[in-house]
Amino acid sequence: MRTAAQVEADFEAVRAEYERLENADDAAGLTALHTEDAVVVDPFGAVVIGRSAILQYNEAALPSMSNLAIHTEGLVFSGDMVAGHGTVSENVVMPEGETTMAARWLLVALYQPDGTLKIRLFQAMMSPPPDSAKAPA
């Protein structure tokens, strides 16, 4: 049985490695963190299913992204499943120029038979502009 501290350390290791690999533009390494049947939903709603499709997505997307910073705000786990959520920011080159993108994220990971923790679902959701959360006057 895993302790809460072990699960938190394992999840933090995956989070830190994800951040490191994306910032290094290492598409193959980043993709290897996912299960074979993983699902990725990007901030614009594109759904990518399966490790080979995720590799193609990462190879195309990573060159336009830099300075990824992922912050975990919460974590839950049950059995072999661990889910975390938080905020993410990174610089992204868009057709209109480079911008800093802020988003919320959800990551569901599963412990594998060999004891490693692999990503089964990663979803990023665009954060609304800061003033959009204010109630209308």
Backbone bond lengths (Angstrom), bond angles and torsions (degrees), N, CA, C in turn:
res aa  C-N    CA-C-N  psi(-1)  N-CA   C-N-CA  omega(-1)  CA-C   N-CA-C  phi
1 M - - - 1.457 - - 1.526 109.19 -
2 R 1.316 116.43 131.19 1.458 121.32 179.67 1.528 110.06 -83.35
3 T 1.310 115.68 141.87 1.460 119.85 175.24 1.522 109.21 -84.53
4 A 1.319 116.10 161.90 1.461 120.61 177.11 1.523 110.28 -58.02
5 A 1.310 117.42 -39.83 1.469 121.08 179.75 1.526 111.30 -63.86
6 Q 1.338 117.56 -39.40 1.465 120.41 178.12 1.525 110.90 -65.22
7 V 1.331 117.08 -44.57 1.461 121.30 -179.55 1.529 109.99 -63.32
8 E 1.317 117.08 -44.73 1.465 120.67 178.92 1.524 110.83 -61.10
9 A 1.325 117.58 -42.19 1.472 121.29 179.11 1.530 110.59 -65.49
10 D 1.324 117.34 -42.66 1.466 120.81 178.52 1.531 110.91 -62.85
11 F 1.331 116.69 -43.93 1.465 120.79 -179.65 1.521 110.14 -65.45
12 E 1.317 116.99 -43.60 1.462 120.99 179.18 1.526 110.61 -61.53
13 A 1.328 117.43 -37.39 1.466 121.12 178.19 1.529 110.39 -63.96
14 V 1.331 117.82 -42.25 1.464 121.06 177.62 1.527 109.93 -65.60
15 R 1.331 117.40 -44.70 1.469 121.31 178.95 1.519 111.11 -58.76
16 A 1.330 117.04 -46.53 1.466 121.33 -178.68 1.534 111.00 -66.38
17 E 1.316 116.95 -39.83 1.464 120.49 179.18 1.529 110.78 -67.89
18 Y 1.316 117.88 -38.59 1.466 122.32 176.01 1.534 109.28 -58.42
19 E 1.318 115.60 -49.62 1.457 121.21 -179.99 1.529 110.93 -60.45
20 R 1.325 117.05 -45.58 1.472 121.59 -178.86 1.528 111.20 -63.01
21 L 1.337 116.48 -46.84 1.462 120.66 -177.19 1.522 111.96 -66.79
22 E 1.330 117.70 -40.71 1.464 118.66 177.85 1.517 110.80 -65.22
23 N 1.326 117.66 -42.49 1.461 119.98 179.45 1.526 112.23 -66.74
24 A 1.332 117.44 -22.32 1.472 122.00 177.09 1.531 111.69 -90.28
25 D 1.335 117.76 2.73 1.468 122.67 -176.27 1.523 111.85 55.88
26 D 1.325 116.85 36.82 1.463 122.37 -179.25 1.527 109.50 -96.02
27 A 1.334 116.01 84.13 1.468 121.25 -176.36 1.523 111.71 -61.95
28 A 1.330 117.35 -42.62 1.470 120.09 -178.63 1.525 111.33 -66.00
29 G 1.322 117.15 -43.99 1.460 120.64 178.93 1.515 111.96 -64.17
30 L 1.332 116.53 -43.18 1.461 121.23 179.13 1.524 110.29 -62.59
31 T 1.312 116.85 -43.33 1.454 121.42 -179.82 1.526 111.54 -64.64
32 A 1.314 117.30 -34.86 1.468 121.50 -179.22 1.526 112.46 -64.51
33 L 1.332 118.13 -17.42 1.465 121.04 177.08 1.529 112.04 -73.29
34 H 1.333 117.53 -11.02 1.465 122.98 -175.12 1.527 111.40 -98.50
35 T 1.343 115.85 153.50 1.459 120.54 172.45 1.531 108.09 -70.50
36 E 1.312 116.22 163.62 1.471 120.88 -179.67 1.527 111.52 -58.91
37 D 1.333 117.70 -34.12 1.469 121.84 -176.83 1.529 112.48 -106.70
38 A 1.314 117.16 26.10 1.470 121.76 -177.11 1.524 111.72 -63.47
39 V 1.334 114.19 159.42 1.459 122.66 176.83 1.526 107.79 -125.86
40 V 1.328 115.65 132.36 1.464 122.04 175.11 1.525 107.21 -120.82
41 V 1.336 116.09 131.51 1.461 121.74 174.38 1.522 106.11 -118.91
42 D 1.350 116.18 115.29 1.461 118.75 -176.44 1.524 110.80 -80.92
43 P 1.336 118.26 171.43 1.472 120.94 -175.41 1.527 114.36 -61.41
44 F 1.340 116.71 -18.04 1.457 120.36 -179.22 1.523 112.06 -96.15
45 G 1.359 117.09 1.23 1.456 121.68 176.54 1.517 115.21 96.12
46 A 1.326 118.78 0.73 1.463 120.35 176.83 1.529 108.48 -67.60
47 V 1.328 116.42 133.17 1.459 122.76 179.80 1.525 107.96 -107.66
48 V 1.322 116.29 125.13 1.456 122.81 -177.95 1.525 106.89 -120.78
49 I 1.329 116.91 123.64 1.462 120.95 -174.01 1.526 110.42 -119.90
50 G 1.316 116.09 128.24 1.460 122.28 176.18 1.514 112.56 94.83
51 R 1.326 115.41 145.88 1.454 121.03 -174.95 1.531 112.60 -60.35
52 S 1.338 118.99 -39.91 1.469 119.10 -178.66 1.531 110.79 -66.39
53 A 1.323 117.94 -39.55 1.470 120.76 177.16 1.530 110.55 -68.48
54 I 1.322 117.12 -36.37 1.468 120.86 177.80 1.521 109.92 -64.79
55 L 1.333 117.41 -38.93 1.467 120.37 177.05 1.522 110.18 -61.31
56 Q 1.325 118.09 -46.55 1.466 120.89 178.69 1.527 110.89 -60.81
57 Y 1.325 116.28 -42.71 1.463 120.70 178.26 1.530 110.22 -61.11
58 N 1.335 116.70 -48.22 1.463 120.51 -178.99 1.524 111.64 -62.74
59 E 1.329 117.70 -41.37 1.470 120.57 179.17 1.521 111.23 -60.69
60 A 1.326 116.69 -37.23 1.464 120.83 179.42 1.524 112.67 -77.89
61 A 1.335 117.31 -38.03 1.465 121.00 -171.60 1.524 114.47 -86.28
62 L 1.324 118.13 -37.75 1.466 120.09 -171.44 1.529 114.55 -58.12
63 P 1.331 120.32 -37.57 1.471 118.14 -179.76 1.528 114.42 -60.28
64 S 1.336 117.68 -21.14 1.469 120.18 -179.53 1.529 112.75 -95.45
65 M 1.344 117.08 4.08 1.465 120.06 -176.58 1.530 110.47 -121.39
66 S 1.339 115.92 146.64 1.471 120.53 177.42 1.521 110.15 -155.66
67 N 1.310 115.02 164.54 1.473 122.60 175.26 1.524 113.58 56.82
68 L 1.331 116.31 43.76 1.458 120.57 177.32 1.533 109.95 -66.59
69 A 1.315 115.86 133.93 1.467 122.42 174.18 1.522 107.57 -134.21
70 I 1.336 116.51 117.72 1.455 122.43 -178.14 1.523 108.67 -111.70
71 H 1.330 116.70 130.40 1.460 121.66 178.59 1.528 108.95 -122.81
72 T 1.313 116.04 126.53 1.463 121.57 178.56 1.521 109.43 -87.89
73 E 1.330 116.37 131.45 1.459 121.32 178.19 1.525 112.66 -109.18
74 G 1.317 117.06 -23.43 1.451 119.63 -178.69 1.508 111.48 -160.55
75 L 1.328 114.95 156.98 1.453 121.53 -175.87 1.524 108.90 -149.51
76 V 1.332 116.41 135.26 1.460 121.87 172.76 1.518 107.60 -132.25
77 F 1.336 116.39 151.87 1.457 118.53 177.26 1.517 109.97 -149.17
78 S 1.336 113.51 152.69 1.448 121.37 177.92 1.519 106.94 -153.86
79 G 1.314 116.88 121.89 1.460 119.98 -178.58 1.512 110.85 58.83
80 D 1.332 116.42 -123.02 1.465 121.39 -178.92 1.523 113.35 -93.78
81 M 1.327 118.91 4.22 1.456 122.99 -177.71 1.521 110.74 -103.75
82 V 1.341 115.07 135.75 1.463 122.23 176.19 1.521 107.25 -130.81
83 A 1.316 117.69 130.35 1.461 121.63 177.75 1.518 108.77 -125.29
84 G 1.310 115.15 134.03 1.459 121.04 177.87 1.511 109.97 -131.85
85 H 1.330 115.64 159.80 1.464 120.55 177.73 1.516 108.56 -148.17
86 G 1.336 114.45 161.95 1.455 118.88 179.37 1.514 111.53 173.34
87 T 1.324 115.02 -149.99 1.460 121.54 -179.04 1.520 109.54 -119.13
88 V 1.321 114.16 156.58 1.461 121.01 178.34 1.523 107.68 -143.05
89 S 1.304 115.86 145.22 1.463 120.66 171.83 1.523 108.03 -139.37
90 E 1.329 115.37 149.51 1.453 120.53 176.20 1.514 109.05 -164.43
91 N 1.311 115.18 158.59 1.450 120.97 174.73 1.517 107.94 -86.16
92 V 1.337 116.21 134.16 1.455 121.75 -178.07 1.520 108.51 -132.27
93 V 1.337 116.06 132.99 1.456 121.01 175.09 1.524 107.54 -87.78
94 M 1.325 115.35 117.16 1.460 123.07 179.82 1.533 107.34 -110.27
95 P 1.326 118.48 169.01 1.465 119.74 177.77 1.531 113.60 -54.57
96 E 1.326 116.33 -33.44 1.471 119.85 -179.33 1.530 113.40 -87.63
97 G 1.311 117.78 2.87 1.462 121.92 178.20 1.519 111.88 125.43
98 E 1.320 115.89 -178.48 1.464 120.78 -179.21 1.514 110.18 -80.91
99 T 1.323 115.19 140.68 1.455 121.19 178.85 1.523 108.95 -142.29
100 T 1.308 116.53 157.45 1.457 121.11 172.56 1.519 107.60 -94.50
101 M 1.324 115.27 122.72 1.452 121.41 -177.61 1.525 109.14 -102.42
102 A 1.311 116.12 134.26 1.465 122.04 175.27 1.513 107.68 -114.90
103 A 1.328 116.18 138.23 1.456 120.13 -177.92 1.521 110.04 -149.42
104 R 1.313 114.82 166.61 1.464 123.09 169.51 1.521 105.52 -100.86
105 W 1.313 117.89 153.96 1.455 120.52 178.17 1.517 110.97 -137.43
106 L 1.323 113.41 154.92 1.455 123.14 174.40 1.519 106.29 -134.66
107 L 1.310 116.81 130.68 1.457 121.79 179.34 1.517 108.52 -131.24
108 V 1.331 116.05 127.67 1.462 122.16 174.58 1.518 106.81 -114.28
109 A 1.307 116.38 125.15 1.463 121.53 -179.28 1.518 109.46 -123.85
110 L 1.326 115.07 153.73 1.458 121.43 -179.89 1.523 109.53 -124.82
111 Y 1.331 115.35 136.55 1.458 119.26 171.77 1.521 108.26 -70.30
112 Q 1.321 115.41 134.79 1.457 122.85 179.59 1.524 109.55 -93.03
113 P 1.339 117.80 164.58 1.469 119.91 179.56 1.531 113.72 -55.77
114 D 1.347 116.90 -28.49 1.466 119.60 179.41 1.530 112.97 -83.87
115 G 1.343 116.90 2.67 1.465 120.75 177.77 1.513 114.92 93.13
116 T 1.339 118.04 -8.57 1.459 120.05 178.70 1.525 109.86 -76.80
117 L 1.313 115.55 158.05 1.457 122.53 177.81 1.523 107.32 -107.19
118 K 1.334 116.75 120.96 1.464 122.00 -178.33 1.522 109.95 -119.55
119 I 1.328 115.98 146.72 1.458 122.74 -179.09 1.527 109.67 -75.97
120 R 1.332 116.81 126.22 1.469 122.88 176.38 1.524 110.54 -101.26
121 L 1.349 116.76 -33.90 1.463 121.34 179.32 1.516 108.78 -144.96
122 F 1.325 115.89 131.24 1.458 121.24 171.85 1.515 106.61 -130.64
123 Q 1.333 116.05 126.03 1.456 120.86 178.42 1.517 109.08 -131.24
124 A 1.320 115.83 130.49 1.463 121.94 174.53 1.520 108.05 -113.17
125 M 1.333 116.57 137.46 1.456 122.23 -178.78 1.517 108.48 -127.24
126 M 1.316 116.43 126.78 1.458 120.74 -179.64 1.526 110.26 -56.15
127 S 1.321 115.43 136.13 1.464 120.15 175.15 1.513 108.81 -83.91
128 P 1.325 117.74 140.46 1.466 118.76 176.44 1.526 109.96 -69.33
129 P 1.336 117.15 154.73 1.459 119.12 175.12 1.522 110.44 -55.52
130 P 1.328 118.88 148.47 1.476 121.15 -175.92 1.522 114.46 -53.16
131 D 1.314 119.40 -38.13 1.458 119.74 -176.31 1.529 112.81 -81.88
132 S 1.353 119.44 -8.31 1.451 120.37 179.99 1.515 112.67 -75.21
133 A 1.334 117.07 -15.00 1.463 121.35 -179.73 1.533 111.54 -82.14
134 K 1.325 116.60 -10.91 1.458 119.88 -179.30 1.522 110.40 -74.22
135 A 1.301 115.27 142.18 1.463 120.64 177.38 1.536 109.16 -69.64
136 P 1.335 116.91 143.78 1.472 118.22 177.56 1.532 111.47 -62.34
137 A 1.307 115.12 146.93 1.479 120.12 -178.58 1.502 111.80 -77.69
